[in-house]
């Protein structure tokens, strides 16, 4: 039973997602209101402001509906645009693909077509 519970916890971390939503930043009050709305949803583990001008709300959680969160922010705060939704978990590095380098060979001998030449062709007219 304990092992199953630990496995479920480890798999739950693989299903987490990071949601980034762009909101209008009219002031600190609207930003804090957006964070309160984001934290109020079930399944949210962390929320914060991101971006250069702190106009993006970054939410990490399990089972968070990104569309529902975006609609709530539109109703309560103002403009909100869903920027990205990506899975959070152990990122496996893919092995780097090394390109196959074929050696360059110089051109061979040019191929020419030989035309047969018939010096004495039979005339098509047999009377002459």
NUDO-658116 format. One record per residue (C-alpha): x negated, y, z; residue number from 1. Coordinates in steps of 0.5 Angstrom, whole numbers, plus 2048, in hexadecimal, padded with zeros to 3 digits. Each point is the difference from the previous one (the first is absolute). Layout:
! residues N
[atom [X; Y; Z]; NUM]
...
! end
This chain:
! residues 128
[atom [800; 800; 800]; 1]
[atom [7FA; 805; 802]; 2]
[atom [7FD; 7FE; 7F9]; 3]
[atom [806; 801; 7FC]; 4]
[atom [801; 807; 804]; 5]
[atom [7F9; 802; 7FE]; 6]
[atom [800; 7FE; 7F9]; 7]
[atom [806; 804; 7FF]; 8]
[atom [7FD; 806; 803]; 9]
[atom [7FA; 800; 7FB]; 10]
[atom [805; 7FF; 7FA]; 11]
[atom [804; 806; 803]; 12]
[atom [7F9; 804; 7FF]; 13]
[atom [800; 7FE; 7F9]; 14]
[atom [807; 802; 7FE]; 15]
[atom [7FF; 807; 803]; 16]
[atom [800; 806; 7FB]; 17]
[atom [7FE; 807; 800]; 18]
[atom [805; 805; 7FD]; 19]
[atom [7FE; 807; 7FE]; 20]
[atom [805; 805; 7FF]; 21]
[atom [7FF; 808; 7FE]; 22]
[atom [804; 805; 803]; 23]
[atom [800; 807; 800]; 24]
[atom [7FC; 803; 806]; 25]
[atom [804; 807; 801]; 26]
[atom [7FD; 800; 807]; 27]
[atom [7FD; 7FB; 806]; 28]
[atom [808; 800; 803]; 29]
[atom [802; 7FC; 7F9]; 30]
[atom [7FA; 7FC; 800]; 31]
[atom [801; 7FD; 807]; 32]
[atom [807; 7FF; 7FF]; 33]
[atom [7FE; 7FC; 7FA]; 34]
[atom [7FC; 7FC; 804]; 35]
[atom [805; 7FF; 806]; 36]
[atom [805; 7FD; 7FA]; 37]
[atom [7FB; 7FB; 7FE]; 38]
[atom [7FE; 7FE; 807]; 39]
[atom [807; 7FF; 801]; 40]
[atom [801; 7FA; 7FB]; 41]
[atom [800; 7F9; 802]; 42]
[atom [7F9; 7FD; 7FE]; 43]
[atom [7FC; 806; 800]; 44]
[atom [7F9; 7FF; 803]; 45]
[atom [7FD; 806; 7FF]; 46]
[atom [801; 807; 7FC]; 47]
[atom [7FC; 806; 7FF]; 48]
[atom [7FF; 805; 7FB]; 49]
[atom [7FB; 800; 7FA]; 50]
[atom [7FE; 803; 7FA]; 51]
[atom [7FC; 807; 7FF]; 52]
[atom [805; 804; 803]; 53]
[atom [803; 7FB; 805]; 54]
[atom [806; 800; 7FB]; 55]
[atom [801; 7F8; 800]; 56]
[atom [803; 7FC; 805]; 57]
[atom [7FC; 7F9; 801]; 58]
[atom [804; 7FB; 803]; 59]
[atom [7FD; 7F9; 801]; 60]
[atom [805; 7FA; 803]; 61]
[atom [804; 7FA; 7FE]; 62]
[atom [806; 7FF; 7FD]; 63]
[atom [801; 808; 7FF]; 64]
[atom [805; 802; 7FA]; 65]
[atom [7FC; 805; 7FC]; 66]
[atom [806; 803; 7FD]; 67]
[atom [804; 800; 806]; 68]
[atom [7FA; 804; 803]; 69]
[atom [800; 805; 7FA]; 70]
[atom [807; 801; 800]; 71]
[atom [800; 802; 808]; 72]
[atom [7FB; 805; 7FF]; 73]
[atom [803; 803; 7FA]; 74]
[atom [807; 801; 804]; 75]
[atom [7FC; 802; 807]; 76]
[atom [7FA; 804; 7FD]; 77]
[atom [801; 802; 7F9]; 78]
[atom [7FC; 7FE; 7FA]; 79]
[atom [7FD; 7F9; 800]; 80]
[atom [7FD; 7FB; 7FB]; 81]
[atom [7FD; 7F9; 801]; 82]
[atom [7F9; 800; 7FE]; 83]
[atom [7FE; 7F9; 801]; 84]
[atom [801; 7FA; 803]; 85]
[atom [7FB; 7FB; 801]; 86]
[atom [7FF; 7F9; 804]; 87]
[atom [7FB; 801; 806]; 88]
[atom [7FC; 7FA; 802]; 89]
[atom [7FA; 7FC; 7FF]; 90]
[atom [7FD; 803; 7F9]; 91]
[atom [7FC; 7FA; 7FD]; 92]
[atom [7FB; 803; 7FC]; 93]
[atom [800; 7FD; 7F9]; 94]
[atom [7F9; 7FD; 7FD]; 95]
[atom [7FD; 805; 7FB]; 96]
[atom [801; 7FE; 7F9]; 97]
[atom [7FA; 800; 7FD]; 98]
[atom [800; 801; 7F8]; 99]
[atom [7FD; 7FB; 7FC]; 100]
[atom [7FB; 802; 7FB]; 101]
[atom [7FE; 7FD; 7FA]; 102]
[atom [7FA; 801; 7FD]; 103]
[atom [7FF; 804; 7F9]; 104]
[atom [7FE; 7FD; 7FA]; 105]
[atom [7FD; 803; 7FA]; 106]
[atom [804; 7FF; 7FA]; 107]
[atom [7FE; 7FA; 7FC]; 108]
[atom [7FF; 7FF; 7F8]; 109]
[atom [806; 804; 7FC]; 110]
[atom [804; 7FB; 7FD]; 111]
[atom [801; 801; 7F8]; 112]
[atom [805; 7FD; 7FC]; 113]
[atom [7FD; 7FD; 7F9]; 114]
[atom [804; 801; 7FA]; 115]
[atom [7FF; 7FA; 7FB]; 116]
[atom [7FE; 803; 7F9]; 117]
[atom [801; 7FC; 7FA]; 118]
[atom [7FC; 802; 7FA]; 119]
[atom [803; 7FC; 7FB]; 120]
[atom [808; 800; 801]; 121]
[atom [804; 7FD; 7FB]; 122]
[atom [805; 804; 7FC]; 123]
[atom [807; 7FF; 801]; 124]
[atom [801; 800; 7F9]; 125]
[atom [7FE; 7FA; 7FC]; 126]
[atom [801; 802; 7F9]; 127]
[atom [7FA; 804; 800]; 128]
! end
